[in-house]
């Protein structure tokens, strides 16, 4: 009977699936266990790789944007500086600037300073537009604004003025004037401008190369902003920001993409400044994920731009940067969820396809077990379950057939059984007894056979294993690279091939020799003793390194390992021999190498250093000690290597690069020696890591390249000069006025055939066009003056023969019959030594001839001027060395200085005017004057008075001189002219200890004088000497006054010292006498050395009730105040011990504290004086010592041991905050020899 097919719905299938869940759930469980982890791992790896790839792309993109923008900014700044350099060399600009600077030097009235020539304004406006600058400003050598297109920089203002915005402009102008090269400022904050400005500065030089001022330009910020506002590749939230540091604040040089940051600042503190901004301004370069300046989480690449002294930040918000990876994560989650649902459904379906036929088969089996043999399975599958169902049906059918046959047989068998039963029963009863016995014997036999069989199997297995083990052991020994021998007491029983190969003996030869014969005679006795120990059972195993002899009498080192074994029933020794000759040789070579390395290490000229990550010096050589100027290796080990770096920021950059590259060669650094000297070095440094990749230490070589650096600087300067010369030469070639030619030469005749090339400069030089020469209508030789032609031809032929260049100077007749001097330089062009052509250059030198003549005249003028300067210098030197000047002899110095310019420069009148102190308005008094005409000198009284105008005083106060070739045209001297009638004059200020002291006036009375610069310099030098003389005069007066005061002080000091000496005798009288101390103490010493004659430290000794009290007391103060305190303390101790009979150490101090506070009335006054005390009480009967201390300790030696007992932390007297001050008492026995020390801190305080 077959069960019908059941085509149930999906719902019924699921219900049946979960009713019998064992196999299905197991299948579902294992499917999920296999599929889900694999899928999760795959997704995790994909997600992680994608995240890393994305992050790497973002970092690369940010770094690329930063590099691009940095290069563009640096290129733009350099371009602007080049334009500025060109602008400063334009002749028209130099000429206009010179005029403006001269005008500012002459004009002092503010109304005139603000008036600017419109032509000058238009001129600089044109160049401002031409070069693309925002503003142009011209500054004089004393940093006053001579002209500016910027209304915020007024004409006449000084950049030195401490005005906001001026300081950075002034620094740039100052650097340009000192270094004489273009430079630019830091970002400038001018309040009237909306943003920050950037200024460039270049020196101005006149045609003679003399420095005349500085030209300043404001660089347009819009170009930098355009570079930074290029957000290509930065998405919606990315931006580039330029920041700079000013004092303790950070400013944004450009606007943020999302928020106006005009002149907004943040503090420059590591705790408050965003990490990227702080690190960028520290000169570092890296990427960070942190809060940005807007408070957003961002990925920021930061770096430092050295030319701008600013940091650049390129960032993008993390939300936008990681958006793709977040989307990918969501996609992965969705895919995993869908996959899990599909897998579960498929697993359920698959499990159901397996379990459904099994459940049907199970139901059939249950019915068959209940006795219904007609049940059959209807499973029609072509798999193992189908085969099982078919076999089950065959089995059921066979069981049903056997049941039918059995039924029939049972019916016929019942009768026969009854007949035979009786017979069988009888036979059975007879056999039964025998069968019982047989069964017993059979069981015993079976048991014995089974035991024998098991034993035989075990024995066979053991024999097999033993054979296999023996074979493996023999194979291991035979194939082993280590020599192995088995020896008895005398001979070698066995040796493997490695041993035979090592020693050169075959197996038979080995058996004829003993082990001791193989080793070196040096080791043979030792080895024999060891073999005896093995054979007598005193050792089991050991290992030695010995030298043995081979068959070929060569000696090798072996590592010998001995093990006692049982070999074929006898005691034997297993000997392993491993050749270590190479290792021993390597060790010897290593030792030699170490000795060599040590010699090199100690003698190399370069400094070697090994340091930890924290900068601790682990190893160094003597060269490094000498290089850094330390006294020894021990001293240099006590210092941190980080202190060698002159610039900590440079050290940080160096180590950042080192961590990236692991090794750096010849890195230039600036080191600071122990004495503070700075040296240039080159550093070869590498990182040494352990097996885990962690840094163990750094090591490197340091070379002093200071001299090399100096040579490089000199070479660089020379190169710059050469470069400048080449640039000038190229410019000259482009503008060269002259004729360049090349002519072909006949190789056989050596005659010129035809000109191959003539430059267009021929027309200006000769009046003939180049075509005239090329068509041979005229030749170069024909133009040479007849008188010079022969000499020219001879010099050219000589140069051709010598194959050298020729230089000729001759006269040439031009087309208009004009004769001019020309210079020709040329040479031959050769091919394998054969002349092919001549080429050269001819130029007009007529003007040069004239210049040479003018130069001769100029040289004569310079020579005369030099003689004049040398004469002036000689005069100044003699004046400087004059005793009157150096010793402050005022009238003699004034007489000499007034007469000198009249004698040397022919000045008509020289006068000296001094500023009257404490008078308003300020007035000048003429205290000395000299007139050349009557040779009259007057010194010592006021000969005239001059009320100074404010403008006159302001000019002199800042050290400026007033030079007036014509006095009537100088407004500053209008008032002075009413007193002193003169035509030309110079007013030069001189200064004393407290500023402006007066002026020295030089006048010509008859004619107008155009004062020469050398004469003005000479007169200023005279005024400087006058200033020196005046200061010397003031110093002499002050020294005289000081000497008087010193004498008064010395007299008073002598009186005070006499008084203190007398007080010292009083203080010595109250100290314990020597004889009393000797009666109380048998063995003692006292070190008492007052620093100030009298002392605040003293000692005291007393006796009461058979006990001795000793105290060392340190009172507040030194000298006289301390001595007063010591007298009070002495009296109080006498009162407490001798009169009140207080004999315990702590009670003495307690009473002393109360008495001091009472005596000094410290309860009601601000007095806080007191004393530190060490006090002991000695009881000779009990051999006991008491100690109490107020801040001072006791030290004693007993039984060769040092003992130290601290006193209480509070002093006697002084401020008391506690209710009651109680001192501790310490007691100890002195029944053995004891040395006790009581002391104050007064002795060591003398050195503090």
Secondary structure, DSSP 8 states (H G I E B T S, - for coil): -B-------HHHHHHHHHHSHHHHHHHHHHHHHHHHHHHHHHHHHHHHHHHHHHHHHHHHHHHHHHHHHHHHHHHHHHHHHHHHHHHHH-HHHHHHHHHHHHHHHH---HHHHT---HHHHHHHHHHHHHHT-SEEEEEETTSBEEEES-TTS-TT-BTTS--TTHHHHHHHHHHHHHH-S-EE-S-B--TTSSS-BEEEEEEEE-TT--EEEEEEEEE-HHHHHHHHT--TTSTTT-EEEEEEEETTEEEESS--SSS--TT-EEE--TTTS-HHHHHHHTT--EEEEEE-TTS-EEEEEEEEEGGGTEEEEEEEEHHHHTHHHHHHHHHHHHHHHHHHHHHHHHHHHHHHHHHHHHHHHHHHHHHHHTT-TT-B-----SSHHHHHHHHHHHHHHHHHHHHHHHHHHHHHHHHHHHHHHHHHHHHHHHHHHHHHHHHHHHHHHHHHHHHHHHHHHHHHHHHHHHHHHHHHHHHHHHH-SSEEEEE-SSSEEEE-HHHHHHHS--HHHHTTS-HHHHB-HHHHHHHHHHHHHHHTTS-SEEEEEEEEE-TTS-EEEEEEEEEEEEETTEEEEEEEEEE-HHHHHHHHHHHHHHHHHHHHHHH-SSEEEEE-TT-BEEEE-HHHHHHHT-S-HHHHHTSBGGGGBS-HHHHHHHHHHHHHHSEEEEEEEEEE-TTS-EEEEEEEEEEEE-TTS-EEEEEEEEEE-HHHHHHHHHHHHHHHHHHHHHHHHHHHHHT--EEEEEEEE-TTT--EEEEEEE-THHHHHHS--HHHHHTTSS-HHHHB-HHHHHHHHHHHHHHHHHT--EEEEEEEE-TTS-EEEEEEEEEEEEETTEEEEEEEEEEE-HHHHHHHHHHHHHHHHHHHHHHHHHHHHHHHHHHHT-HHHHHT-HHHHHHHHHHHHHHHH--SEEEEEEE-TT-SS-EEEEEEEEETTTTEEEEEEEEEEEE--HHHHHHHHTT--EEESSGGG-GGGHHHHHHS--SEEEEEEEEETTEEEEEEEEEESSS-----HHHHHHHHHHHHHHHHHHHHHHHHHHHHHHHHHHHHHHHHHHHHHHHHHHHHHHHHHHS--HHHHHHH-SS-------SSSS-SEEEEEEEETTEEEEEEEEESSSHHHHHHHHHHHHHHHIIIIIIT---SHHHHHHHHHHHHHHHTTTTTS----EEEEEEEEEETTTTEEEEEEEB--EEEEETTEEEEE--BSS-EES---SS------EEEE-SS-EEEE---SHHHHTT-
